[in-house]
Amino acid sequence: MSTIPKIVILGAGYGGILTAQRLQKELNYNEADVTLVNRHDYHYFTTHLHMPAAGTDSIDNTRVSISKLIDEFKIDLVKSNVQEIRLAEKKVVLQDGTLSYDYLVIALGGEPETFGIPGLAEHAMTIRSINSVRFIRQHIEYQFALYKADESRTECLNFVVGGAGFSGIEFVAELADRIPELCKEYDVDPNLVNIYNVEAAPTALPGFDPELVEYAMDVLKKKKVQFKIGVAIKECTADGVLLATGEEIKAATVVWTGGIRGNRLIEAAGFETARGRVKINDFLQAPEHDNVFIIGDNSLMFNEEGRPYPPTAQIAMQQGVVCAQNVVAAIRGKEFKKFVFSNKGTVASLGKGEAVASAFGKKYKGWIAAQLKKVVDMRYLFIIGGIGLVLKKGRFL
């Protein structure tokens, strides 16, 4: 080990950025070299991407420059793609160089899980990054223009969203809010537009309170969303989707939100994984690699009932804080801290002025839940960027 230990953090999502911020706070000057690797020079709010994807918000509200979030005298930001993690050599291979580490934090974020459904990877779009969101937004607008050029192409006005979990529900809600504006802009009869939300599970928003699920579906049905619950997508084609029931929906737009898996680089590194996630210990360490910490979508942790925690921003943020504390403890030879998830509740947005929430042991719906959603968002902005970021990016209206 060099005189000054090298810490490398891969990924500047919710987990990675909080690890970096906490390390810069807790480490003394020259106590460690910290490098944060990210493919973009900005951090984006994954939980907001459904809005610019539908076109109901600007992309700028969804990202913030990493240099505004970290102290570049304390943390080296390297903008590059990670190509390979070499555990035996304690090295990370980047697109344009190699980094060696004493301590590694893997926070690379997830990838869409297609569950082997034929054609999904080729024909469906996914809400996973600023660039994918830009593409979806422009694609949706283009479909209206195409339809106006040739009104026999009714498939241009059919939109299929696969998955009715959080991302799917939040995206169809925004899309349903956006459609009337697009119809007005392109002189299209709103009655010709169809939004389908297809979910293989027996309920939308799995794991959510049934009363709130019912409320959410009622709100969205009023916005003309057509649900197909308990129905799997059997195949995705260039023309739309084929459902397990045999029904075919012709649609020029298919957006898949049906699941996240861990990053393929982790499997390639030789870790034992379940859908790209590594089962870590209570201190967030990888099995047989005490110097490697894995957090966020790449980690697999179980609650008291033995069920895996869902990969949420909330858990990634909390893991980031504990991860930094444990890296510092490792450097100083101090005792590690166990990670205990504290559930602050969940909120699902249903478009303008509507949401459902479970928080503080209570259920909320409608306008109050929508305000809670804003509070949650602003709290995050405050945690990573203080009051300045809240004032710049917060939604007060």
N, C-alpha and C positions, 0 to 999 in steps of 0.2 A: 504493500500500500504506500502511495506517495505520502509525503509529509502532510499535504492538505488533501483530505478525502474529496473525491469527485462524485457529485450527485447529478444524475441525468434524469430528467422528467420527460417522458414521451407523451405529448398531447397537451393542448391547452384548452380542454373542455372544462366542464364544471369541476371535475375532480382535480385535473392538472393545474388549473389556475389557482385553486384554493391551496393546493400543496405548495406551489411556488410562493404565493403571498405569505403563507404561514412560515415557510422556511426563512424568507428574507426578514421576517419579524423576529424569529427566535434565534437565528444563528448570529454569533458574534462576527465582527469584521475578520476576514481571513481564516475563519474556522472551517470553511468548506468552499469548494468551487461548485456553483450550481448552474446547470445548463438546462434550458427549457427548449424542447424541439417541437415545432408545430409546422404544418404544411402551409398555413397562411399567417400573415402578420396581424391577424385579428382574432378575437375570441367571439364566438356567436352564441346566441341564446337558442339552443335547440328547441326549447319549449315554446318559442315564438314563431318558428319557421312556417307554421301552417298559415299565418296571416299574410306575409308577403307572397307565399305560394298561391294563395287564392286571389291576391291583388288587393287585399283590404288594408294593407299597411306597407310602408316603404321598407326596403331592405336595410337602409341606414339605421332604423330603430332596432335592428336585430343583431347588430354587431358593434364591437368597440375595439379600438386598436390596442394590442397587447402592451405596447410601450406605455400606454396610459395606466396600465394596471400593475406593472411591476417596476421595480427600481433597477434600471439597467446597469447601475454600478455594482449591484449585488447579484444580479441574475443575467446570465448570458442568453439572449434569445437567438436561436438558430432556426431560420426558415428553410425547412427541407422536408422531403418525404423519407420516412423510415423504410428501409428495404429489408432489413434482417436484424434479428436479435441473436447474438452469439453468446450464449450463457457461459460456456466453458472458457471462453477468452475474455469474458466481461467486456464485451464490445457491442456497439450498435452501429450497423452499417447504414449510412444515409445515402441519398442520391448522389451527393457530391463530397463524400468524405467518411471518416470513421471517428466515433467517439468512444473512448474507454471510460469505464465507470467503476466506482467502488460500491455505490448504492444506486439502484435503478428503480424508478417509479414508472410503472406502465399504466397509462391513462389514455389509451388510444381511441376510446370510443367504440361504438358498435357499428355493425354493417346490417343492411336489410337481410332478414331471414325469409327465404322464399319457400321453405319446407318442401323443396323439390317439385313445386308445381310447374309443369312444363310451360315454357314461354314467358314466365313472369319476368325473369332477368332480362329477356330480350325486348319485351313489348310494354312493360309497365314502368311508370316513373316512380321515383321514391323521394320523399321529403327528407333529405339527409344533410344538406349543406347549402350554403348561400348560392352556389352555382346551380345546384339541382332545382332550387326554389325559383331562381330567375328563369330557368328553362320551362318549368311548369306554368308559371304565370304567363309567359309569352305564348306558350303552346295553347293555353286556354283562349287567349284573345284571338289567336290565329284561327282557331276553329270557328269562331263567329264570323270572321272575315271570309273564310272558305265557304261557309254555308251561304252567305249572302251572294257569293259569286256563282253558286250552283245549289239551288234550293232542293235538289233531289238528294243531296248528301245529308240526310237527317241524322246519320251517325255522328256528325260533327257536334250535335247538340246533346249527345248522350254522354254522361260522365259517370264512370264507375270508380268507387273508392273501396278497395279491398281492405277489410279489417275495421271493426267498430270498437276498438280500444280507445285510449285517450287520443292518440294522434288522429285516428280516423274520424272520430266524432268531432274533434275540434276543427279539423280541415273541412268536413262536409258543412259544418255550421258557417264557416267563413265563406265557403263557396256559395252556399245558399243565399248569403247576404250580398254577394258580389253579382250573382246572375242578373237580378233586375237592372242593375246599372249597365251591364254589358248589353242586355236586351234593348235598353233605351238608346245606348250609343250606336248599336248596329241595326236598329229597327227590326228587331226579331220579336215575334210573339212569345212571351214568357211561357205560355202553355205548351210550347213545342219542346221546351228544355226538360230533360230528365236527369235527376241525380239519384244514383243507386248506391246504397251502402250495404255491402255484402259481408257477412260475418259467419264463420264456421261454428263458433261457440254458440251455446243455447241462449245467450243473452248479449246485448250490447254492453259496453263498459264492464267487462268481467271483473268481479271482485268489488264492485261498487254497490252501495245500498240499493235494493230493488225499487224502493219508492223513488229514489233519485233517478234511477235508470229510466223508469216509466215517465217521469217528468221530462227528462232530457229528450226521450224519443217523441213525446207529444209536442214539445217545442219545435223539434226538427221536422216532424211531419207537417206541422202548420207552415213550415218554410218549404214544403213540397219535397222533402227528402223521402225517397222510397226505400224502406228497409227490407233486406232479405236476411233474416237471422236464422241461425242453425242450418245454413246452406254454405257449402264449401265451393270455392272456385276450383274447378277441375283442370282448366287449362286457360292460358291467356294467349290470344293470337293477335295478328296484325289488325284483325277486324273487331276485336272486343274480347269478351270472356264467355267461356262455356262453364255452366254451373253443374254441380253434382246431380241436380234434379233433371238434367238434360236440356234445360232452358239455355238459349243463347242470347246474350245481350250484345247487340252491335253498338260499339262505342269507339270513337276516335281517341278518347282519353281514358286511360286506366291508371289510377294512382294507387300504389300498394303501400299500406301502412300496417301490415299484418304481423309485424314482429321484428325484433332486433336480436342479432347474435353477436358474440364477441368478435374480435378482430382476427383475421386469418394469420397474421404475423405471429400470433401467440402459439397457435398450433404448430406453425412452422418452426418455432424456436424449440419445440420439443416438450412443452408442458402438456400434462394430461388435461384435456378439456372436455366440457360438455357444451355443445353448440358454441364453441369458441370462448367459453368462460372457464376460468381456473378457480377451483375450490381453494380458497385461501384460509389461513388460520385467523384466530381472534385479533391478531395484531396486524392483519392485512398482508402478511408475508406469503410468498409462494412456497409450495411444498418443496423441501430439499434445497431451497435457495433463500437463506436468511437475509441476504442483502438485496433481494428483489421484492418490491411491494407492488401489488396489483389492485387497482381501484376502479370504480365506475362500472361501465358496461362490460368490462373485461373480467370482472370478479364475480365469484359465485359465493354467496353467503346465505345461511339458512336462519329463519326465525325459530322461536321456541316450538312452534308446531311442526318444525321440520320442512317448511316450505321455503323455496328460495325467495329472497327479497326481489321485487321487480326492479329493473334497471331504471331508476328515476334520477332526476337532477338532484333531488333532495338527499338521497343516499350518497351520491357521488360527492356532493359538497361536504357532507359530514365525514366521509371517509378521507377526503383531502386534508382536513384539519388534523385528524388523528394520525394519518400517514406521516405528515410533516413532523408531528411531535415524536413519533417513533423513530424516524430517521435521525432526528437530533439526539434522541436517547441512545441510539446505536453508536453514534459518533462519540458521545460522552460516556459510554459505558453505564448508562442509567437504566432504570426499570422501564419496560414498555407499558403502554396504555392499551387496554382492551377496547375494541370498537363495540359500542352499543348504539344501535340505531334508535333515534328518538323521532317517532313519526309525528310530524307537525300537521298532518292532515293532507287531504287531496282536493284539488279543485279542477273541474273540467269546464272549459269555456264553451258556451253554446252560441257564440256570435255576439252581436251588438246588444249590450245590456243584459245578457242572460248567461247563467252558469249554474252548475250544481257543485256542492262542496260538502265534505265531511271534515270537520275540524273542531277541536276542543270538546270532543265527545258529542257534538251536535250535528244536525243536518241543516244545510242551507240551500235555498234555491232562488232562482230569479235574480233580481237586481242586487240583493245583499250578497249573494254568492259571487256575482260579477265584481263587486267592490272588493271582496276578499281576494279574488284573483289579482286585482291591481296591487293590493297590499303585498301579496306574496312576491309579485314581480319587482316591486319597488324595494322590498326587503333584500332581495338578491342584489339588485343594483347597488344598494347601500353597502352590503357586505364586501363586494369586490371593488367598488369605486367611490364610496363615501357619498356625501350629499351632492357633490358636483355631478356625479353620474346620474343620480336620481333626478335632478333638475333637468338634465340634458335629455335623458331617454325615458323617464317615467311617464306613464299615461295618467294624467290627473283628471281628464274630462270624463 
